[in-house]
Amino acid sequence: MPRDLVAGILGAPADSRSGRSSLEFLDVYVFVGKETLLGYHKREKLLRRVRWNGTDLSLPRIQMADHFEAAPIR
């Protein structure tokens, strides 16, 4: 999922940080007092991982919603 789409849904992050590697950055959100980290690829700005309350959450392998939106309905 593209970063601008995530920000459109969740609003602006509370903070941004460097990620685990030089190719990743994190947006920080706080929900109900729990820190949520959204990891993005720096160049593509696509969501790659989510960490909530210290636990990594799995994401579907296909994360680019715009590919589905652009696909014709059959």
PEVENGI-V753879 format. One line per field, one symbol per residue. phi: phi as a letter, one per 40 degrees, with the letter a starting at -180 (. if undefined). A space follows every 50 residues. Layout:
# PEVENGI-V753879
phi = ???
This chain:
# PEVENGI-V753879
phi = .cdcccccccgcccabbcccbccbbbbbbbbfgbcbbbcbcdccfbcbab bbfgbcbcbcccbccccccccccb
